[in-house]
Amino acid sequence: MALDETIPRLAKLAEATRTLRDNDAEDASLQPHHAVKDSVMKVARAEVRRGSLLPVYQADQGGIRISEQAITTLIWFGADALPGVRARRCRVHPAPGTADGPRPAGTADISVSLRIAVASGTNIPRTAELLRQRIISMITAHVGLNAKAVNITVEDFYDV
């Protein structure tokens, strides 16, 4: 096939592809269910860098550190399990004034900044306070750290 015949055929193929893509975008039955989007987001979250290492316990003989990503994953799990809440961005930092010297287990302090989306119709103050208490108890129980500050920002609404 000659080049002068190939170019018009490729142009027709490009136009047909564009038309099909546009039609698919408008067809609601071809849109992924929100559970598919949530699954993709969970995989994407798992692929991000582990972040900094935070001290859990430090003694003269050695210490235990945990990655920011491990704590963030725990927070996302707790937030996503709460009806009407979808976790978004999360940052974990040592609380201001946390010394890096020897300390017994359970005495290291962290601060958490969490951004969430809530279902429309959600009572935001009540849900945010419930989420804050859930995060504090999960971090204490599973990681052995004290969440001194849990700042929650509602950045979006979604339809149920």
N, C-alpha and C positions, 0 to 999 in steps of 0.2 A: 504494500500500500504506500502510495506517495505521500510526502509531507503535506502537500496542498490538500489532500483528502483527509488526513488525520486531524488537522487543526479544527475544521468545522465539526467533526464528530466529537472531539474532546469538548468543544464549546457546548454542544447539545447535551453531552453527558453531565457537564458541570451545571447546566441549567436544570436538568431533570433532578439532579441530586439536591440542588438548592430548593426546588419546589417540594420534593418529598420531605426534606428537613423542616421546611416551614409548615407543611401540613401536619407533620408529627408533633411539632411544638404546640399547635393549636388543639390537638385532639387530647382531651382530658383522660381518655381511657389509656393513653400511652404514657402518661406521666407516672413517675415512680411514687409508690406509697411512702408516707413520711417515715415508716419503719425502715425502708431501704435507705433513705437519706440518713437516718439516725445510725444505721449500721456502718455506712460509709464514714460518718464523722467519728465513730468509735475507733475504726481502723486508723483514720488519719491521726487521731489523738495518740494512739499507741505508737505511731511512727516518729513522733517528734523527739528531739533530743531529751536526754534524761534531766538536764538542768543541773543546777549546783547541788552539792552535797551538804546536807544540814546535820549538825551534830545532835545525836539522840542521847548519848551517854559518853562521858569522857572520864577516864581514870588514869593513874600513873602508868599502868600496864598497857593501856591501849584504849581504843574507843569504838563506838558504833556510829556510823553516819547513814543517812537515808537520802535518796535522791529526791529532788523537788518533784520530779515526774511521778514517783511512787506515791507521794502524798497527794498530788494533784489527781491521780487516778482514783484514789480513795474518795476524794471530795466529789469528783464527777459522778462516781457510782452512787454516793449518798444523795446527791442533788437529783440525778436522773430518776431515782427510785421514788422521789416525792411527787405525787400526782400534781400536774399542772406546772411542773418546772423542767426546764432543759438547761443544763449547764453549758456555758460557753467558755470564755477565757478564764484562766485561774492562774494566780501567782502566789507563791509561798516564799516568805523571807524570814530569816531570824528576826525576832522582835528587837527593837532598839535597846541597846544596853546589855544584850546577851553576851556574856564573856565566853571566851574560847578555852578557858582553863578547865581543870577537872571539875566534874559535877556528877551528882548521883542521878540515876535514872529517874525520869519523870519531872525533871526540873528545868529542862530547856524550853524556852518560849519561842513561838513563831507567830507571825501575822499572816492572814490569808486575805486576798482580794479576789472575789469571785464575781463574774458577770454572768447573768442568766437571762433566759427568755421565759415568759410565763404565759399560760393559756389565757385567752381573753375571758374576763369574768372572775379572775382569781383575786382574792383578797390579798393584796400585796404585803401590807404590814404584817399580817398574821403569818402568811406563808414565809416571808423573809425571816421572821423571828424563829419559826419552827425549823427552817433550814439552818440558821445560825446555830441553834442548840444541837441539831443533828450533827453538824460538822464538828463542833467542839467535842461532843461525846465520842464520835468515831475516831478522831485524831488521838484523843486521850486513850481510848480503849485499844486501838489497833497499832498505834505507833509509839505511844509513851511520851508524847510531847504535849505541851500546854498551848492551846490556841488562845493567845491573849487578845487578839483582835481578829474579827471576821467581818470584813467589809463586803457588802453585797450590793451590786448595781444591777438594776433591771434595765436591760438595754433593748428589749424587743418584746412584742406580743406575738403569739401564733394562734391560729384557729384550731379548735379541737375537732 
